[in-house]
């Protein structure tokens, strides 16, 4: 996938901060609510078993308020991805259960995604990862099977 200028200019978040932010977003809070409730410490309790606390967002907001605001309102790019982090991000953001393969030379994360979901995922992945379509047939209406893999030289 080709990187757009918009993606290149997004602020960068750690993978964990991105996952925690998406966990808050998954609760249905608007950008304004996320910004306000993070600043005043009134975020609800985490609902995902992978997230024990939203404290990383409070720390990020306190230490880098401009970066945090831009990440919430304009989007972000992840600094460095791992297989487990990509798996968790897809599960939290899209509600899908991806398949992770960790074997040497075949590592990747596979999931059924819509074109919009694929584009959103591509916009946040760190450098060094690419998304490949698997097969040609659609699996569910409007979806296809994709695999996130490390870029090979």
C-alpha positions as CSV (number, residue, x, y, z in Angstrom):
1,X,0.0,0.0,0.0
2,X,1.3,3.5,-0.8
3,X,1.7,5.9,2.1
4,X,-0.2,9.1,1.6
5,X,1.0,12.5,2.7
6,X,-1.8,12.6,5.3
7,X,-0.6,9.4,6.9
8,X,3.1,10.5,6.8
9,X,2.2,13.7,8.7
10,X,0.2,12.1,11.5
11,X,1.6,12.1,15.0
12,X,3.2,8.9,16.2
13,X,2.0,6.9,19.2
14,X,3.4,3.9,20.9
15,X,1.5,0.7,20.0
16,X,0.2,0.5,23.6
17,X,-1.0,4.1,23.7
18,X,-2.8,3.5,20.4
19,X,-4.5,0.3,21.8
20,X,-5.5,2.1,25.0
21,X,-6.9,5.1,23.0
22,X,-8.9,2.7,20.7
23,X,-10.2,0.9,23.8
24,X,-11.6,4.3,25.1
25,X,-13.0,5.1,21.6
26,X,-14.7,1.6,21.5
27,X,-16.8,2.7,24.6
28,X,-18.6,5.2,22.2
29,X,-17.0,8.4,23.5
30,X,-16.6,11.2,21.0
31,X,-13.3,12.9,20.4
32,X,-14.4,15.8,22.6
33,X,-15.4,13.5,25.4
34,X,-12.1,11.6,25.2
35,X,-10.1,14.8,25.4
36,X,-12.2,16.3,28.3
37,X,-12.6,13.1,30.3
38,X,-8.9,12.2,30.0
39,X,-7.8,15.6,31.2
40,X,-10.1,15.6,34.2
41,X,-9.6,11.9,35.1
42,X,-13.2,10.8,34.6
43,X,-12.8,8.1,32.0
44,X,-15.0,5.0,32.5
45,X,-13.5,1.7,33.5
46,X,-11.9,-0.4,30.8
47,X,-14.2,-3.0,29.3
48,X,-11.6,-5.0,27.4
49,X,-9.7,-7.7,29.2
50,X,-6.4,-6.6,27.5
51,X,-6.6,-3.2,29.1
52,X,-6.4,-2.9,32.9
53,X,-6.3,0.9,33.1
54,X,-6.6,4.1,30.9
55,X,-3.8,5.7,32.9
56,X,-1.4,5.7,29.9
57,X,-3.7,8.2,28.2
58,X,-3.7,10.5,31.3
59,X,0.1,10.4,31.3
60,X,0.3,11.0,27.6
61,X,-2.2,13.9,27.9
62,X,-0.4,15.4,30.8
63,X,3.1,15.1,29.3
64,X,2.3,15.8,25.6
65,X,-1.1,17.5,25.4
66,X,-0.7,18.7,21.8
67,X,0.4,15.3,20.5
68,X,-2.5,13.6,22.4
69,X,-5.0,16.1,21.0
70,X,-3.8,15.5,17.5
71,X,-3.9,11.7,17.9
72,X,-7.5,11.9,19.1
73,X,-8.8,14.4,16.6
74,X,-6.7,13.9,13.4
75,X,-5.4,10.3,13.7
76,X,-2.0,8.8,14.4
77,X,0.5,6.3,13.2
78,X,2.0,3.6,15.4
79,X,5.7,3.9,16.0
80,X,6.5,0.2,16.1
81,X,4.1,-2.7,15.6
82,X,4.3,-6.3,16.8
83,X,2.2,-9.3,15.8
84,X,0.4,-9.3,19.1
85,X,-0.2,-5.6,19.0
86,X,-1.7,-5.7,15.5
87,X,-3.9,-8.6,16.6
88,X,-5.2,-6.6,19.6
89,X,-5.7,-3.4,17.6
90,X,-7.8,-5.2,15.0
91,X,-9.8,-6.9,17.7
92,X,-10.5,-3.7,19.6
93,X,-11.1,-1.4,16.7
94,X,-13.1,-3.7,14.4
95,X,-14.4,-6.4,16.7
96,X,-12.8,-9.2,14.6
97,X,-10.8,-12.1,15.8
98,X,-7.7,-12.2,13.7
99,X,-5.4,-15.2,13.3
100,X,-1.8,-14.8,14.3
101,X,1.0,-16.9,12.8
102,X,4.4,-16.7,14.5
103,X,6.5,-19.2,12.6
104,X,9.7,-17.9,11.2
105,X,9.2,-16.7,7.6
106,X,5.4,-17.0,7.8
107,X,4.7,-14.5,10.6
108,X,1.6,-12.4,10.0
109,X,-1.9,-11.5,11.2
110,X,-4.9,-12.5,9.0
111,X,-8.4,-11.1,9.2
112,X,-11.5,-10.5,7.2
113,X,-11.8,-6.8,6.6
114,X,-13.9,-4.4,4.5
115,X,-12.0,-2.1,2.2
116,X,-12.6,0.8,4.7
117,X,-11.2,-1.3,7.6
118,X,-8.2,-2.3,5.5
119,X,-7.5,1.4,4.7
120,X,-7.9,2.4,8.3
121,X,-5.5,-0.3,9.4
122,X,-3.0,0.7,6.7
123,X,-3.1,4.3,7.9
124,X,-1.9,3.4,11.4
125,X,0.6,0.6,10.7
126,X,4.3,1.4,11.4
127,X,6.9,1.3,8.7
128,X,8.0,-2.2,8.0
129,X,4.5,-3.7,7.6
130,X,2.3,-4.2,4.6
131,X,-1.2,-5.6,4.0
132,X,-1.7,-8.3,1.4
133,X,-5.0,-9.6,0.0
134,X,-5.4,-13.3,0.3
135,X,-7.3,-15.1,-2.4
136,X,-9.8,-13.4,-4.7
137,X,-13.2,-14.4,-3.4
138,X,-15.1,-12.4,-0.8
139,X,-15.8,-14.3,2.4
140,X,-18.7,-12.3,3.9
141,X,-20.5,-9.7,1.9
142,X,-18.2,-6.7,1.4
143,X,-15.1,-8.3,3.0
144,X,-12.0,-10.0,1.9
145,X,-9.3,-11.9,3.6
146,X,-6.1,-9.8,4.3
147,X,-2.8,-10.6,5.9
148,X,-0.6,-8.1,7.7
149,X,3.0,-9.1,7.2
150,X,6.5,-7.7,7.7
151,X,8.0,-6.1,4.6
152,X,10.6,-8.5,3.2
153,X,13.7,-7.3,1.5
